[in-house]
Amino acid sequence: MLPSPIPSARNEAAARITGVAFAAARVVVRPGQQRSVKQSLLDAATPVPVLQEIKEYFQRIARTSRLEAERHVTTALYFAAIASALVFHGRRLTSYSAEDLKEAIGKLTG
């Protein structure tokens, strides 16, 4: 089950700090070329295997984190990688049905 949207008052600061740290993390897009996770997710030229790696990385963290704010942020980045592959490449990186994927992303966006 996916977490509810991040409660604004209690976790906002922790989520902001965690989100900034993860979004700023560097990803090797091609040999000799690094970008932030944020740049990689928003760039149509990011290869699908890189998006798959980003998805799997944040999925692992979301499943194992003890911090609620970190789980929320990593879950959002997990779905962002799925959405990026779908929007920019027409590729599905998940076994979620279209309806389940829509519902999950809807929960994240509140």
C-alpha positions as CSV (number, residue, x, y, z in Angstrom):
1,M,0.0,0.0,0.0
2,L,1.2,3.5,-0.9
3,P,1.6,6.1,1.8
4,S,-0.9,9.0,1.9
5,P,0.4,12.4,0.8
6,I,3.0,13.9,3.0
7,P,1.2,15.6,6.0
8,S,2.2,19.3,5.5
9,A,2.7,20.4,9.1
10,R,4.6,17.5,10.6
11,N,6.9,16.3,7.8
12,E,7.2,19.2,5.5
13,A,10.7,20.3,6.6
14,A,12.1,16.8,6.7
15,A,10.6,15.9,3.4
16,R,12.0,19.1,1.8
17,I,15.5,18.4,3.0
18,T,15.3,14.7,2.0
19,G,13.8,15.6,-1.4
20,V,16.5,18.1,-2.1
21,A,19.2,15.6,-1.2
22,F,17.8,12.9,-3.3
23,A,17.0,15.1,-6.3
24,A,20.6,16.5,-6.2
25,A,22.1,13.0,-6.2
26,R,24.2,12.4,-9.3
27,V,23.4,9.8,-11.9
28,V,25.7,8.6,-14.7
29,V,23.6,9.0,-17.8
30,R,26.4,8.0,-20.2
31,P,30.1,7.3,-19.7
32,G,31.6,10.6,-18.6
33,Q,28.3,12.4,-18.3
34,Q,26.6,12.9,-14.9
35,R,23.3,14.7,-14.1
36,S,21.2,15.1,-11.0
37,V,18.3,12.7,-10.5
38,K,16.0,15.7,-11.1
39,Q,17.7,16.6,-14.4
40,S,17.6,12.9,-15.5
41,L,13.9,12.5,-14.8
42,L,13.0,15.6,-16.7
43,D,15.2,15.0,-19.7
44,A,13.6,13.1,-22.7
45,A,17.1,12.0,-23.7
46,T,17.7,10.0,-20.5
47,P,18.0,6.4,-21.6
48,V,15.3,3.9,-20.4
49,P,18.0,1.7,-18.6
50,V,19.0,4.8,-16.6
51,L,15.4,5.4,-15.6
52,Q,15.0,1.8,-14.7
53,E,18.1,2.0,-12.4
54,I,16.7,5.2,-10.8
55,K,13.3,3.5,-10.2
56,E,14.9,0.4,-8.7
57,Y,17.2,2.4,-6.5
58,F,14.5,4.5,-5.0
59,Q,12.2,1.5,-4.7
60,R,14.8,-0.2,-2.5
61,I,15.2,2.8,-0.3
62,A,11.4,3.3,0.0
63,R,11.0,-0.3,1.1
64,T,13.8,-0.3,3.7
65,S,13.7,3.3,5.1
66,R,12.6,3.8,8.7
67,L,12.0,7.5,8.2
68,E,8.5,8.4,7.0
69,A,9.6,11.5,5.2
70,E,12.3,9.6,3.3
71,R,9.8,6.9,2.3
72,H,7.4,9.6,0.9
73,V,10.2,11.2,-1.1
74,T,11.7,8.0,-2.4
75,T,8.3,6.7,-3.4
76,A,7.6,9.9,-5.3
77,L,11.0,9.6,-7.1
78,Y,10.2,5.9,-7.8
79,F,7.0,6.9,-9.6
80,A,8.7,9.9,-11.3
81,A,11.1,7.4,-13.0
82,I,8.1,5.3,-14.1
83,A,6.3,8.4,-15.4
84,S,9.4,9.7,-17.2
85,A,9.9,6.4,-19.1
86,L,6.2,6.3,-20.0
87,V,6.0,10.0,-21.1
88,F,9.3,10.3,-22.9
89,H,9.8,6.8,-24.3
90,G,6.4,5.1,-24.3
91,R,7.9,2.4,-22.1
92,R,6.3,0.8,-19.0
93,L,8.7,0.2,-16.1
94,T,6.1,-1.3,-13.9
95,S,3.6,-4.2,-13.7
96,Y,1.0,-1.8,-12.3
97,S,-2.1,-1.7,-14.4
98,A,-2.9,1.7,-15.9
99,E,-5.6,2.3,-13.4
100,D,-3.4,1.3,-10.4
101,L,-0.6,3.5,-11.7
102,K,-3.1,6.5,-12.0
103,E,-4.4,5.9,-8.5
104,A,-0.9,5.6,-7.0
105,I,0.3,8.8,-8.6
106,G,-2.9,10.5,-7.6
107,K,-2.2,9.6,-4.0
108,L,1.2,11.2,-4.2
109,T,-0.1,14.4,-5.7
110,G,-2.9,14.7,-3.2
